[in-house]
Amino acid sequence: MALRVLFSAAEVQKRVEELAGQLASDFVDTELIVVGILNGAAPFMMDLLRLLPTGLALRVQYDFVDATSYCGRESRGTVELSRELSVDVTSRSVLLVDGIVDSGRTLDTVVTALQKWAPAEIRTCTLLDKPSRRQVAVPIDYRGFEIDDLFVVGYGMDLDGAFRGLRHVAVVESSSEDAE
């Protein structure tokens, strides 16, 4: 197995800064609740939060939900939620953050789960969007990068738990030995 850099750490950081600027503009006077989907969204979400201007950052609360749908490189076709929110989102603006949107099932499942708490609104933000794999239509309000149908790791995304700590995003390429 080999890794090929798709987006360098500098490219990722620049795009996260741009997204934080968009959020600051769109949520000027809002008490925002930011919800990250574990584990893949954690580095992206924390960088987004650190880059918000102080005025908005003082009004932001955050929490995480845990949603699992992959085993190795394959989606199981189902999404398991194993952690509920500890922050009250009723009648409040929610920004749901994910590392990557692929089939759309995970985002759809989490949005549906959040809707039972009757937030004022739910907007979505993802670092990576893979629309060619979409099976469930989901709205994406803030998108870092659109990518082809590639298996990627780094910056929170993993292969069986490995590579999450990379500061860049890399494509996992199979070598001829992997095919044997």
N, CA, C and O of each residue as an XYZ file, in Angstrom:
720
protein
N       0.850     -1.178      0.000
C       0.000      0.000      0.000
C       0.896      1.242      0.000
O       1.915      1.297      0.689
N       0.495      2.210     -0.774
C       1.231      3.475     -0.844
C       0.253      4.626     -0.642
O      -0.942      4.500     -0.909
N       0.778      5.744     -0.167
C      -0.026      6.949      0.007
C       0.479      8.021     -0.945
O       1.684      8.209     -1.111
N      -0.466      8.722     -1.568
C      -0.144      9.842     -2.457
C      -0.855     11.074     -1.926
O      -2.070     11.048     -1.725
N      -0.123     12.143     -1.698
C      -0.711     13.370     -1.160
C      -1.730     13.923     -2.157
O      -1.417     14.146     -3.327
N      -2.931     14.136     -1.680
C      -3.989     14.742     -2.493
C      -4.080     16.240     -2.187
O      -4.134     17.065     -3.099
N      -4.096     16.582     -0.893
C      -4.082     17.982     -0.455
C      -3.024     18.108      0.631
O      -3.081     17.417      1.649
N      -2.067     18.985      0.413
C      -0.991     19.196      1.382
C      -1.559     19.815      2.660
O      -2.684     20.314      2.679
N      -0.764     19.771      3.716
C      -1.177     20.394      4.976
C      -1.459     21.881      4.772
O      -2.399     22.421      5.356
N      -0.648     22.545      3.944
C      -0.854     23.974      3.685
C      -2.164     24.215      2.937
O      -2.879     25.170      3.241
N      -2.485     23.364      1.963
C      -3.745     23.509      1.220
C      -4.951     23.279      2.131
O      -5.949     23.996      2.055
N      -4.841     22.277      2.985
C      -5.926     21.990      3.928
C      -6.117     23.176      4.860
O      -7.243     23.634      5.058
N      -5.029     23.678      5.436
C      -5.119     24.786      6.376
C      -5.710     26.029      5.718
O      -6.536     26.712      6.322
N      -5.297     26.329      4.492
C      -5.827     27.496      3.779
C      -7.329     27.370      3.573
O      -8.069     28.335      3.762
N      -7.783     26.178      3.183
C      -9.217     25.984      2.938
C     -10.018     26.038      4.241
O     -11.134     26.558      4.260
N      -9.461     25.510      5.318
C     -10.144     25.577      6.612
C     -10.269     27.039      7.058
O     -11.300     27.432      7.603
N      -9.239     27.834      6.833
C      -9.295     29.259      7.146
C     -10.408     29.943      6.354
O     -11.150     30.762      6.897
N     -10.521     29.602      5.069
C     -11.580     30.184      4.235
C     -12.968     29.790      4.750
O     -13.872     30.623      4.813
N     -13.127     28.523      5.116
C     -14.422     28.065      5.645
C     -14.746     28.763      6.966
O     -15.896     29.139      7.193
N     -13.765     28.940      7.831
C     -13.988     29.648      9.096
C     -14.444     31.082      8.822
O     -15.303     31.609      9.528
N     -13.870     31.706      7.802
C     -14.298     33.049      7.413
C     -15.742     33.079      6.951
O     -16.487     33.996      7.297
N     -16.145     32.082      6.170
C     -17.541     31.981      5.728
C     -18.470     31.811      6.922
O     -19.514     32.460      7.001
N     -18.093     30.945      7.843
C     -18.921     30.717      9.027
C     -19.050     31.989      9.848
O     -20.137     32.315     10.325
N     -17.952     32.707     10.013
C     -17.972     33.959     10.778
C     -18.926     34.957     10.143
O     -19.632     35.679     10.847
N     -18.950     35.001      8.833
C     -19.839     35.911      8.117
C     -21.309     35.478      8.223
O     -22.199     36.312      8.388
N     -21.546     34.180      8.126
C     -22.925     33.666      8.124
C     -23.552     33.583      9.507
O     -24.778     33.595      9.619
N     -22.750     33.500     10.564
C     -23.278     33.330     11.916
C     -22.874     34.493     12.820
O     -22.521     34.289     13.982
N     -22.926     35.701     12.288
C     -22.460     36.897     13.001
C     -23.094     37.037     14.385
O     -22.370     37.207     15.367
N     -24.392     36.971     14.490
C     -25.084     37.197     15.766
C     -25.782     35.939     16.264
O     -26.853     36.019     16.865
N     -25.191     34.800     16.023
C     -25.824     33.528     16.342
C     -25.091     32.818     17.460
O     -23.860     32.804     17.500
N     -25.853     32.228     18.368
C     -25.271     31.327     19.364
C     -25.264     29.944     18.731
O     -26.258     29.220     18.767
N     -24.149     29.602     18.166
C     -24.014     28.415     17.348
C     -23.604     27.197     18.168
O     -22.765     27.282     19.065
N     -24.221     26.055     17.836
C     -23.812     24.768     18.385
C     -23.144     24.013     17.243
O     -23.774     23.752     16.218
N     -21.879     23.664     17.413
C     -21.142     22.922     16.395
C     -21.072     21.467     16.858
O     -20.626     21.174     17.967
N     -21.518     20.567     15.990
C     -21.553     19.142     16.314
C     -20.676     18.399     15.322
O     -20.902     18.461     14.113
N     -19.683     17.704     15.830
C     -18.781     16.937     14.985
C     -19.137     15.469     14.998
O     -19.585     14.932     16.010
N     -18.933     14.823     13.856
C     -19.166     13.387     13.749
C     -17.826     12.682     13.982
O     -16.891     12.806     13.190
N     -17.762     11.937     15.094
C     -16.539     11.215     15.446
C     -16.330     10.016     14.546
O     -17.302      9.419     14.084
N     -15.110      9.658     14.292
C     -13.898     10.296     14.759
C     -13.333     11.219     13.691
O     -12.519     12.096     13.982
N     -13.762     11.021     12.474
C     -13.147     11.685     11.334
C     -13.196     13.199     11.325
O     -12.298     13.835     10.775
N     -14.218     13.793     11.918
C     -14.370     15.247     11.857
C     -13.571     15.987     12.921
O     -13.435     17.207     12.833
N     -13.041     15.296     13.918
C     -12.445     15.977     15.071
C     -11.332     16.973     14.703
O     -11.416     18.127     15.122
N     -10.297     16.589     13.942
C      -9.248     17.582     13.642
C      -9.788     18.775     12.838
O      -9.448     19.925     13.115
N     -10.621     18.489     11.855
C     -11.204     19.537     11.013
C     -12.050     20.491     11.864
O     -11.912     21.710     11.762
N     -12.917     19.933     12.695
C     -13.801     20.762     13.508
C     -13.012     21.612     14.498
O     -13.309     22.794     14.674
N     -12.019     21.026     15.139
C     -11.254     21.788     16.124
C     -10.462     22.909     15.446
O     -10.340     23.998     16.007
N      -9.928     22.661     14.263
C      -9.245     23.735     13.532
C     -10.227     24.829     13.123
O      -9.902     26.013     13.209
N     -11.414     24.450     12.684
C     -12.442     25.444     12.346
C     -12.741     26.331     13.551
O     -12.784     27.556     13.438
N     -12.946     25.699     14.703
C     -13.274     26.453     15.916
C     -12.145     27.395     16.312
O     -12.401     28.531     16.712
N     -10.904     26.942     16.208
C      -9.751     27.781     16.576
C      -9.610     28.989     15.650
O      -9.061     30.015     16.051
N     -10.093     28.875     14.438
C      -9.936     29.951     13.458
C     -11.107     30.939     13.436
O     -11.057     31.932     12.710
N     -12.151     30.681     14.215
C     -13.269     31.622     14.275
C     -12.831     32.892     14.995
O     -12.021     32.839     15.920
N     -13.368     34.030     14.569
C     -13.042     35.267     15.282
C     -13.567     35.197     16.722
O     -14.547     34.507     17.004
N     -12.916     35.904     17.603
C     -13.226     35.836     19.034
C     -14.701     36.078     19.332
O     -15.280     35.380     20.164
N     -15.310     37.039     18.678
C     -16.717     37.350     18.942
C     -17.629     36.150     18.747
O     -18.508     35.890     19.570
N     -17.422     35.422     17.667
C     -18.231     34.224     17.411
C     -17.769     33.077     18.302
O     -18.596     32.333     18.829
N     -16.463     32.927     18.475
C     -15.931     31.826     19.279
C     -16.464     31.867     20.710
O     -16.658     30.819     21.325
N     -16.701     33.056     21.241
C     -17.240     33.185     22.596
C     -18.675     32.668     22.700
O     -19.123     32.299     23.786
N     -19.389     32.639     21.586
C     -20.788     32.208     21.588
C     -20.979     30.766     21.117
O     -22.109     30.278     21.072
N     -19.911     30.091     20.772
C     -20.005     28.734     20.219
C     -19.915     27.698     21.330
O     -19.062     27.783     22.214
N     -20.805     26.725     21.269
C     -20.685     25.524     22.080
C     -20.451     24.386     21.105
O     -20.841     24.474     19.941
N     -19.813     23.312     21.572
C     -19.640     22.185     20.672
C     -19.797     20.864     21.396
O     -19.672     20.765     22.617
N     -20.078     19.855     20.588
C     -20.254     18.500     21.085
C     -19.965     17.551     19.930
O     -19.716     17.984     18.804
N     -19.999     16.275     20.216
C     -19.759     15.261     19.197
C     -20.825     14.181     19.245
O     -21.391     13.896     20.301
N     -21.090     13.589     18.101
C     -21.856     12.350     18.014
C     -20.909     11.314     17.426
O     -19.959     11.657     16.722
N     -21.170     10.055     17.717
C     -20.325      8.983     17.203
C     -21.146      8.179     16.209
O     -22.157      7.573     16.564
N     -20.700      8.180     14.964
C     -21.389      7.448     13.897
C     -20.362      6.604     13.160
O     -19.307      7.101     12.764
N     -20.673      5.329     12.978
C     -19.749      4.402     12.337
C     -20.445      3.717     11.173
O     -21.565      3.224     11.305
N     -19.760      3.691     10.019
C     -20.340      3.000      8.860
C     -19.316      2.212      8.057
O     -19.691      1.473      7.147
N     -18.028      2.354      8.372
C     -16.987      1.701      7.576
C     -16.269      0.613      8.355
O     -16.122      0.683      9.576
N     -15.833     -0.385      7.621
C     -14.932     -1.410      8.118
C     -13.860     -1.556      7.039
O     -14.147     -2.046      5.946
N     -12.628     -1.135      7.334
C     -11.598     -1.123      6.301
C     -11.956     -0.112      5.235
O     -12.271      1.038      5.543
N     -11.910     -0.536      3.971
C     -12.221      0.361      2.851
C     -13.669      0.278      2.413
O     -14.077      0.984      1.491
N     -14.451     -0.570      3.056
C     -15.824     -0.809      2.608
C     -16.859     -0.285      3.593
O     -16.722     -0.446      4.806
N     -17.889      0.341      3.054
C     -19.025      0.760      3.866
C     -19.854     -0.472      4.201
O     -20.070     -1.341      3.357
N     -20.313     -0.532      5.439
C     -21.176     -1.646      5.842
C     -22.601     -1.476      5.321
O     -23.396     -2.415      5.375
N     -22.921     -0.309      4.827
C     -24.259     -0.060      4.310
C     -25.232      0.393      5.384
O     -26.371      0.748      5.078
N     -24.801      0.385      6.632
C     -25.632      0.864      7.737
C     -24.805      1.824      8.577
O     -23.575      1.803      8.539
N     -25.488      2.656      9.325
C     -24.820      3.629     10.184
C     -25.240      3.364     11.623
O     -26.429      3.278     11.932
N     -24.253      3.238     12.492
C     -24.511      3.031     13.909
C     -24.192      4.304     14.665
O     -23.087      4.834     14.554
N     -25.159      4.804     15.441
C     -24.940      5.953     16.313
C     -24.751      5.430     17.724
O     -25.587      4.682     18.232
N     -23.647      5.824     18.364
C     -23.390      5.286     19.692
C     -23.142      6.366     20.744
O     -22.745      6.054     21.867
N     -23.373      7.624     20.395
C     -23.198      8.693     21.375
C     -24.216      9.788     21.093
O     -24.279     10.325     19.987
N     -24.998     10.106     22.092
C     -25.975     11.192     21.991
C     -25.327     12.514     22.389
O     -24.272     12.537     23.023
N     -25.970     13.606     22.010
C     -25.482     14.933     22.384
C     -25.664     15.196     23.874
O     -26.602     14.699     24.498
N     -24.756     15.983     24.428
C     -24.904     16.426     25.814
C     -25.269     17.910     25.873
O     -25.503     18.448     26.955
N     -25.318     18.565     24.726
C     -25.667     19.981     24.629
C     -27.092     20.089     24.087
O     -27.456     19.383     23.147
N     -27.893     20.969     24.678
C     -29.267     21.172     24.225
C     -29.262     22.006     22.942
O     -28.772     23.135     22.934
N     -29.808     21.447     21.862
C     -29.844     22.156     20.580
C     -31.242     22.678     20.240
O     -31.444     23.253     19.171
N     -32.193     22.483     21.130
C     -33.568     22.911     20.885
C     -33.616     24.405     20.568
O     -33.111     25.230     21.329
N     -34.229     24.735     19.439
C     -34.419     26.114     18.979
C     -33.108     26.871     18.767
O     -33.082     28.100     18.826
N     -32.032     26.144     18.523
C     -30.739     26.788     18.305
C     -30.184     26.396     16.940
O     -30.597     25.396     16.352
N     -29.247     27.194     16.447
C     -28.602     26.910     15.169
C     -27.511     25.870     15.373
O     -26.675     25.990     16.269
N     -27.534     24.837     14.517
C     -26.570     23.753     14.606
C     -25.761     23.701     13.312
O     -26.311     23.776     12.214
N     -24.455     23.571     13.465
C     -23.574     23.300     12.338
C     -23.036     21.891     12.546
O     -22.296     21.636     13.496
N     -23.409     20.981     11.658
C     -22.977     19.593     11.724
C     -21.735     19.442     10.859
O     -21.770     19.735      9.664
N     -20.633     18.984     11.457
C     -19.344     18.916     10.774
C     -18.927     17.458     10.590
O     -18.972     16.660     11.527
N     -18.522     17.130      9.369
C     -18.006     15.788      9.070
C     -16.707     15.936      8.282
O     -16.468     16.962      7.645
N     -15.889     14.920      8.333
C     -14.634     14.942      7.596
C     -14.837     14.687      6.120
O     -14.188     15.308      5.278
N     -15.756     13.753      5.802
C     -16.003     13.392      4.409
C     -17.445     12.936      4.248
O     -17.977     12.213      5.091
N     -18.071     13.363      3.158
C     -19.405     12.881      2.804
C     -19.241     12.029      1.559
O     -18.785     12.498      0.517
N     -19.621     10.775      1.690
C     -19.457      9.778      0.639
C     -20.853      9.387      0.135
O     -21.407     10.062     -0.732
N     -21.410      8.322      0.665
C     -22.739      7.868      0.242
C     -23.832      8.825      0.688
O     -24.896      8.894      0.072
N     -23.569      9.563      1.762
C     -24.573     10.467      2.330
C     -25.354      9.826      3.472
O     -26.101     10.515      4.167
N     -25.196      8.533      3.675
C     -25.973      7.840      4.710
C     -25.647      8.332      6.114
O     -26.552      8.535      6.924
N     -24.370      8.525      6.410
C     -24.007      8.965      7.760
C     -24.575     10.340      8.042
O     -25.209     10.552      9.077
N     -24.358     11.272      7.138
C     -24.864     12.632      7.340
C     -26.380     12.621      7.471
O     -26.926     13.295      8.344
N     -27.065     11.873      6.625
C     -28.520     11.783      6.680
C     -28.989     11.213      8.015
O     -29.941     11.720      8.608
N     -28.328     10.170      8.483
C     -28.696      9.543      9.758
C     -28.533     10.514     10.920
O     -29.398     10.597     11.792
N     -27.424     11.247     10.932
C     -27.170     12.179     12.024
C     -28.122     13.377     11.947
O     -28.633     13.814     12.978
N     -28.367     13.907     10.765
C     -29.317     15.016     10.626
C     -30.687     14.582     11.139
O     -31.337     15.324     11.876
N     -31.123     13.402     10.758
C     -32.424     12.883     11.209
C     -32.452     12.755     12.732
O     -33.447     13.110     13.364
N     -31.372     12.254     13.322
C     -31.300     12.124     14.783
C     -31.348     13.497     15.457
O     -32.001     13.655     16.489
N     -30.664     14.487     14.885
C     -30.666     15.829     15.474
C     -32.020     16.508     15.367
O     -32.399     17.282     16.246
N     -32.753     16.225     14.295
C     -34.046     16.873     14.080
C     -35.043     16.572     15.192
O     -35.956     17.364     15.428
N     -34.887     15.450     15.875
C     -35.825     15.123     16.963
C     -35.721     16.114     18.118
O     -36.636     16.206     18.937
N     -34.608     16.860     18.192
C     -34.413     17.855     19.239
C     -34.905     19.243     18.813
O     -34.765     20.206     19.567
N     -35.472     19.348     17.624
C     -36.082     20.590     17.116
C     -35.141     21.802     17.158
O     -35.468     22.819     17.770
N     -33.969     21.694     16.505
C     -33.110     22.883     16.421
C     -33.745     23.917     15.499
O     -34.599     23.578     14.680
N     -33.337     25.166     15.628
C     -33.850     26.228     14.749
C     -33.443     25.953     13.307
O     -34.216     26.194     12.380
N     -32.224     25.446     13.123
C     -31.722     25.100     11.801
C     -30.559     24.138     11.949
O     -29.891     24.103     12.982
N     -30.325     23.361     10.906
C     -29.149     22.510     10.836
C     -28.475     22.800      9.513
O     -29.065     22.620      8.447
N     -27.231     23.250      9.588
C     -26.418     23.410      8.391
C     -25.291     22.389      8.466
O     -24.918     21.942      9.551
N     -24.758     22.028      7.316
C     -23.732     20.990      7.275
C     -22.436     21.526      6.678
O     -22.437     22.402      5.813
N     -21.335     20.972      7.168
C     -20.006     21.374      6.718
C     -19.146     20.127      6.621
O     -19.105     19.334      7.562
N     -18.465     19.941      5.510
C     -17.566     18.803      5.348
C     -16.260     19.262      4.724
O     -16.233     20.161      3.885
N     -15.188     18.630      5.149
C     -13.912     18.940      4.513
C     -13.892     18.385      3.098
O     -13.495     19.079      2.163
N     -14.321     17.133      2.935
C     -14.286     16.467      1.634
C     -15.671     16.010      1.219
O     -16.440     15.505      2.037
N     -15.980     16.189     -0.038
C     -17.256     15.752     -0.593
C     -16.974     14.874     -1.799
O     -16.226     15.252     -2.702
N     -17.584     13.698     -1.798
C     -17.402     12.726     -2.872
C     -18.762     12.481     -3.539
O     -19.360     11.425     -3.330
N     -19.266     13.442     -4.341
C     -20.632     13.335     -4.881
C     -20.859     12.149     -5.813
O     -21.995     11.702     -5.970
N     -19.806     11.634     -6.431
C     -19.994     10.504     -7.354
C     -20.446      9.241     -6.627
O     -20.945      8.318     -7.271
N     -20.287      9.172     -5.324
C     -20.675      8.000     -4.535
C     -22.008      8.181     -3.820
O     -22.447      7.284     -3.100
N     -22.654      9.322     -4.006
C     -23.856      9.655     -3.247
C     -24.990      8.676     -3.526
O     -25.344      8.421     -4.677
N     -25.547      8.139     -2.454
C     -26.716      7.266     -2.522
C     -27.925      7.900     -1.856
O     -29.067      7.549     -2.152
N     -27.663      8.839     -0.951
C     -28.718      9.559     -0.249
C     -28.469     11.043     -0.463
O     -27.375     11.540     -0.195
N     -29.477     11.744     -0.941
C     -29.328     13.184     -1.168
C     -29.248     13.906      0.175
O     -30.158     13.810      0.998
N     -28.166     14.619      0.381
C     -27.976     15.391      1.610
C     -27.508     16.794      1.248
O     -26.728     16.974      0.313
N     -27.985     17.784      1.990
C     -27.517     19.146      1.724
C     -26.141     19.355      2.324
O     -25.876     18.933      3.450
N     -25.265     20.006      1.576
C     -23.949     20.377      2.092
C     -23.831     21.886      1.931
O     -23.741     22.404      0.818
N     -23.833     22.570      3.051
C     -23.810     24.031      3.034
C     -22.398     24.592      2.909
O     -22.198     25.642      2.298
N     -21.422     23.898      3.482
C     -20.031     24.350      3.444
C     -19.163     23.157      3.068
O     -19.212     22.114      3.720
N     -18.374     23.313      2.022
C     -17.576     22.204      1.468
C     -16.139     22.670      1.306
O     -15.865     23.714      0.715
N     -15.227     21.867      1.846
C     -13.816     22.190      1.683
C     -13.331     21.883      0.283
O     -12.911     22.776     -0.453
N     -13.395     20.604     -0.081
C     -12.934     20.154     -1.390
C     -13.899     19.103     -1.930
O     -14.445     18.305     -1.168
N     -14.102     19.104     -3.220
C     -14.824     18.020     -3.888
C     -13.775     17.085     -4.473
O     -12.817     17.529     -5.105
N     -13.967     15.775     -4.255
C     -12.981     14.815     -4.742
C     -13.660     13.726     -5.560
O     -14.869     13.510     -5.469
N     -12.848     13.047     -6.360
C     -13.326     11.893     -7.125
C     -13.509     10.711     -6.183
O     -13.310     10.831     -4.974
N     -13.884      9.583     -6.741
C     -14.101      8.365     -5.966
C     -12.752      7.743     -5.602
O     -12.292      6.795     -6.238
N     -12.135      8.302     -4.561
C     -10.829      7.859     -4.078
C     -10.954      7.502     -2.605
O     -11.752      8.102     -1.885
N     -10.170      6.529     -2.155
C     -10.143      6.229     -0.729
C      -9.033      7.065     -0.120
O      -7.865      6.914     -0.480
N      -9.399      7.953      0.809
C      -8.449      8.901      1.370
C      -8.285      8.719      2.875
O      -9.180      8.231      3.566
N      -7.122      9.124      3.357
C      -6.808      9.090      4.780
C      -6.117     10.391      5.153
O      -5.698     11.168      4.296
N      -6.013     10.601      6.454
C      -5.336     11.786      6.956
C      -6.316     12.841      7.409
O      -7.480     12.851      7.007
N      -5.823     13.735      8.259
C      -6.615     14.837      8.788
C      -7.949     14.338      9.362
O      -9.000     14.946      9.165
N      -7.866     13.225     10.070
C      -9.035     12.652     10.732
C      -9.574     11.399     10.079
O     -10.209     10.581     10.744
N      -9.336     11.234      8.800
C      -9.848     10.058      8.094
C      -8.851      8.919      8.212
O      -7.641      9.144      8.252
N      -9.361      7.699      8.267
C      -8.495      6.579      8.594
C      -8.723      5.356      7.721
O      -9.664      5.283      6.931
N      -7.835      4.415      7.895
C      -7.984      3.064      7.363
C      -7.772      2.157      8.561
O      -6.642      1.957      9.005
N      -8.865      1.608      9.082
C      -8.826      0.769     10.286
C      -8.071      1.433     11.436
O      -7.278      0.793     12.128
N      -8.330      2.724     11.626
C      -7.751      3.468     12.738
C      -6.410      4.117     12.464
O      -5.966      4.946     13.259
N      -5.754      3.778     11.383
C      -4.434      4.336     11.069
C      -4.553      5.595     10.211
O      -5.548      5.774      9.507
N      -3.573      6.442     10.263
C      -3.385      7.629      9.415
C      -4.204      8.853      9.826
O      -4.087      9.893      9.178
N      -5.021      8.775     10.864
C      -5.853      9.919     11.265
C      -5.025     11.159     11.580
O      -5.474     12.278     11.330
N      -3.822     10.980     12.127
C      -3.010     12.090     12.591
C      -2.240     12.839     11.522
O      -1.575     13.828     11.829
N      -2.311     12.395     10.275
C      -1.629     13.132      9.212
C      -2.226     14.527      9.079
O      -3.441     14.684      9.200
N      -1.417     15.523      8.838
C      -1.913     16.900      8.651
C      -2.354     17.151      7.223
O      -2.944     18.191      6.930
N      -2.080     16.220      6.338
C      -2.501     16.341      4.941
C      -3.524     15.240      4.636
O      -3.770     14.360      5.461
N      -4.107     15.306      3.454
C      -5.039     14.275      2.987
C      -4.337     13.502      1.879
O      -3.807     14.087      0.935
N      -4.341     12.175      2.008
C      -3.644     11.325      1.049
C      -4.575     10.262      0.494
O      -5.514      9.820      1.156
N      -4.294      9.867     -0.729
C      -5.021      8.778     -1.387
C      -4.295      7.476     -1.068
O      -3.070      7.396     -1.155
N      -5.072      6.453     -0.697
C      -4.500      5.134     -0.471
C      -4.473      4.434     -1.821
O      -5.511      4.172     -2.429
N      -3.266      4.140     -2.270
C      -3.117      3.468     -3.564
C      -2.656      2.036     -3.317
O      -1.748      1.789     -2.523
N      -3.288      1.111     -3.999
C      -2.928     -0.288     -3.850
C      -1.693     -0.575     -4.686
O      -1.568     -0.116     -5.822
N      -0.796     -1.332     -4.109
C       0.372     -1.768     -4.867
C       0.050     -3.125     -5.484
O      -0.964     -3.736     -5.147
N       0.900     -3.593     -6.376
C       0.663     -4.886     -6.993
C       0.686     -6.011     -5.965
O       0.051     -7.046     -6.163
N       1.429     -5.810     -4.847
C       1.466     -6.805     -3.789
C       0.131     -6.896     -3.074
O      -0.256     -7.977     -2.631
N      -0.600     -5.756     -2.949
C      -1.906     -5.761     -2.290
C      -2.917     -6.578     -3.070
O      -3.825     -7.166     -2.481
N      -2.776     -6.622     -4.369
C      -3.743     -7.321     -5.229
C      -3.566     -8.830     -5.186
O      -4.463     -9.566     -5.596
N      -2.413     -9.309     -4.693
C      -2.135    -10.747     -4.679
C      -2.819    -11.443     -3.536
O      -2.685    -12.657     -3.383
